[in-house]
Amino acid sequence: MKFDLFITKYKLHRITCHKSAILIINFLLVGWFIMPLFSQEEAQVELRSTYTHQHYISKYRFWIRNDIGLRHYFEENPYSMFLLRPRAIIELTGLVDFHPAVDFRYSVHPGLLNTFELRTWQGVSLHWPDVGRVMFDHFYRFEQRFYWTEGIRDEEIGLRSRYRLRMQVPFNNRIITDHTYFMALRGEVFIPHDKEIEELFASLLRIGMNIGYNQNSKWRYQLTGYFDAGRNTLEDERKVSKFIVELSIRTRF
């Protein structure tokens, strides 16, 4: 009798999870297709290429990860950015990870002053729930951001929180394993903790979709598209400000 009751509760829980998953998927899909409708003529285009390497330290149960990236911004005054982002991924439980990181960014502006940005941030990820072959994860991070402009001694400091919800669905296998094609949808909100916002990307709503191929445990390839809806100040109307295309390669050894 107790076992039958347990099975019944488990089935009801699965049904609830499926309904929640469907609602989340619909929200992300609606956001993906609606945001471009509000795009403005001055929306920027950004191309990104990122190489990520991860190495697992089995003795202490954490990953060492490093992202190396090149980004180019197509706008009225085009510029390029070089990125280096080392971090650790510490397994707290089977579902929760802690991410301390440092982020170095150097932007080259032809005809203008170049800028350097240092970010330190701390993040927590939760891998839950798995509904059939659909896998969800949540990621929150708190950023401390420091800017320097060449030839100017004063630095700018900003604090920001980010929350991302992502779902991944493998196509040809039930889980993402060797030789698996997959798709992911993600929604992310950027929350500045400053009274004045002087940059468009400080307050953002980001919707993204990517397709990828997991060759094996060592190699993964991914193509992602993002729409950013931002505003210059908290009082301004939010509008699509950027479309991002990113090609990324990840290795694990």
C-alpha positions in Angstrom: 0.0 0.0 0.0 2.8 2.4 0.9 4.7 1.5 -2.2 1.6 2.2 -4.4 1.2 5.6 -2.7 4.8 6.4 -3.4 4.4 5.5 -7.1 1.3 7.7 -7.3 3.1 10.7 -5.8 6.1 10.1 -8.1 3.9 10.1 -11.2 2.1 13.3 -10.1 5.5 14.9 -9.5 6.6 13.9 -13.0 3.4 15.4 -14.5 4.0 18.6 -12.6 7.6 18.8 -13.8 6.5 18.2 -17.4 3.9 21.0 -17.2 6.5 23.4 -15.7 9.0 22.4 -18.4 6.5 23.1 -21.1 5.7 26.5 -19.7 9.4 27.4 -19.5 10.1 26.2 -23.0 7.1 28.2 -24.4 8.3 31.3 -22.5 11.8 31.1 -24.0 10.5 30.3 -27.5 8.1 33.3 -27.4 10.9 35.6 -26.2 13.2 34.3 -29.0 10.8 35.1 -31.7 9.3 38.3 -30.3 12.4 40.2 -29.3 13.6 40.9 -33.0 10.2 42.5 -33.7 11.2 45.3 -31.4 14.6 45.7 -33.0 15.8 49.2 -33.8 17.8 50.4 -36.8 20.7 51.2 -34.6 21.0 47.7 -33.1 24.6 46.4 -33.0 25.9 43.2 -34.4 28.6 41.3 -32.6 30.6 38.3 -33.7 32.3 36.1 -31.1 34.7 33.2 -31.3 35.6 31.4 -28.1 37.9 28.5 -27.2 37.3 26.8 -23.8 39.6 24.3 -22.1 38.7 22.4 -19.0 40.8 20.1 -16.9 39.4 18.0 -14.0 41.4 17.7 -10.7 40.0 14.4 -9.5 41.8 14.5 -6.1 40.0 17.7 -5.1 36.8 17.3 -7.2 36.9 20.5 -9.2 37.5 21.8 -12.7 40.0 24.3 -13.9 38.5 26.2 -16.9 39.8 28.9 -19.2 38.0 30.8 -21.9 39.9 32.6 -24.6 37.8 34.8 -26.9 37.9 37.3 -29.7 34.9 39.6 -30.3 34.2 42.2 -33.0 31.5 44.8 -32.7 29.9 46.3 -35.8 28.5 49.7 -35.0 29.1 53.3 -35.8 32.6 53.0 -34.4 33.6 49.3 -34.8 36.0 47.8 -32.3 37.4 44.5 -31.2 37.8 42.8 -27.8 40.2 40.2 -26.6 39.0 38.1 -23.6 40.8 35.8 -21.1 38.6 34.2 -18.4 40.1 31.6 -16.0 37.8 30.1 -13.4 37.3 27.1 -11.1 34.2 24.9 -11.0 33.9 23.3 -7.6 31.4 20.5 -7.1 29.5 21.1 -3.9 27.0 18.4 -4.4 25.9 16.3 -7.4 23.5 19.1 -8.4 25.3 22.3 -7.2 28.6 23.9 -8.4 30.4 27.0 -7.2 32.3 29.2 -9.8 34.9 31.7 -8.7 36.4 33.5 -11.7 38.6 36.4 -13.0 37.8 38.0 -16.3 40.3 40.1 -18.4 39.0 42.2 -21.3 41.0 44.5 -23.6 39.1 46.5 -26.2 40.8 48.1 -29.2 39.0 51.2 -30.6 40.5 52.5 -33.9 40.8 56.2 -33.6 39.6 56.2 -30.0 41.1 55.4 -26.6 41.5 51.7 -25.8 39.9 50.3 -22.7 40.8 47.5 -20.2 38.2 45.8 -18.0 38.8 43.5 -15.0 35.9 41.4 -13.7 35.9 39.2 -10.6 32.8 37.2 -10.0 31.3 34.4 -8.0 28.6 32.1 -9.4 26.4 29.2 -8.2 24.9 26.7 -10.7 22.0 24.3 -10.0 21.5 21.4 -12.4 17.8 20.6 -12.0 15.3 19.3 -13.0 15.8 16.7 -15.7 12.4 16.0 -17.4 12.8 13.1 -19.8 15.6 14.0 -22.1 15.2 17.7 -21.3 17.9 19.1 -18.9 17.5 22.4 -17.0 20.1 24.4 -15.2 20.1 27.7 -13.3 23.1 29.9 -12.9 23.5 33.0 -10.7 26.6 35.2 -10.6 27.6 38.4 -8.8 30.1 40.5 -10.7 32.6 43.2 -9.6 33.6 45.2 -12.7 36.6 47.6 -12.9 37.3 49.7 -16.1 40.4 51.7 -17.1 40.8 53.9 -20.2 44.3 54.3 -21.7 45.7 57.7 -20.7 43.1 58.2 -17.9 44.1 57.3 -14.4 40.6 57.1 -12.9 38.9 53.8 -13.0 35.2 53.0 -13.1 33.6 50.4 -10.8 30.3 48.7 -11.2 28.4 45.8 -9.5 26.0 43.6 -11.3 24.0 40.4 -10.8 23.1 37.9 -13.6 20.6 35.0 -13.6 20.4 32.5 -16.4 17.9 29.7 -17.0 18.9 27.2 -19.7 17.4 24.0 -21.1 19.3 21.5 -23.2 17.7 18.8 -25.4 19.8 16.1 -27.2 18.4 15.0 -30.6 19.8 11.6 -31.4 20.4 10.2 -27.9 18.6 10.4 -24.6 21.5 12.2 -23.0 24.4 14.2 -24.3 27.1 11.6 -24.9 29.4 10.7 -27.7 28.3 11.8 -31.2 25.3 13.7 -29.9 23.6 16.6 -31.6 21.8 19.0 -29.2 19.9 22.2 -28.9 19.7 24.7 -26.0 17.5 27.6 -25.2 18.4 30.2 -22.5 17.1 33.3 -21.0 19.2 35.6 -18.9 18.6 38.8 -17.0 21.3 41.4 -16.0 20.6 43.5 -12.9 22.9 46.5 -12.2 23.4 47.5 -8.6 24.4 51.1 -9.4 22.2 54.2 -9.2 23.3 55.4 -12.6 23.7 53.2 -15.7 26.1 54.7 -18.2 26.3 51.7 -20.5 23.7 50.0 -22.6 24.6 46.4 -21.6 24.5 47.0 -17.8 20.8 46.3 -17.7 19.8 43.6 -20.1 17.4 40.9 -21.0 19.1 38.2 -23.2 17.4 35.4 -25.1 19.6 32.8 -26.8 19.4 29.6 -28.8 22.3 27.3 -29.8 22.8 24.1 -31.7 25.8 21.9 -31.0 27.6 18.6 -31.5 29.3 16.7 -28.7 31.9 14.6 -30.5 33.0 12.8 -27.3 34.0 13.7 -23.7 37.0 15.8 -25.1 35.5 17.8 -27.9 32.3 19.9 -28.3 31.3 22.4 -31.0 28.6 25.0 -30.6 26.9 27.8 -32.6 24.8 30.3 -30.7 22.6 33.3 -31.5 21.6 35.9 -28.9 19.2 38.8 -28.8 20.0 41.5 -26.2 17.3 44.0 -25.1 18.9 46.8 -23.1 18.5 50.4 -22.0 20.9 53.2 -21.2 19.2 54.1 -17.9 16.5 52.5 -15.7 14.0 55.0 -16.9 14.6 54.3 -20.6 12.4 52.0 -22.6 14.0 48.6 -23.2 14.8 47.8 -26.8 16.7 45.2 -28.8 20.2 46.7 -28.8 22.4 43.8 -30.1 22.4 40.6 -32.0 25.3 38.2 -31.2 26.6 35.2 -33.1 29.1 33.0 -31.3 31.1 30.1 -32.5 32.7 28.1 -29.6 34.9 25.0 -29.2 35.3 23.3 -25.9 37.9 20.7 -25.0 38.3 18.6 -21.9 41.6 16.7 -21.0 
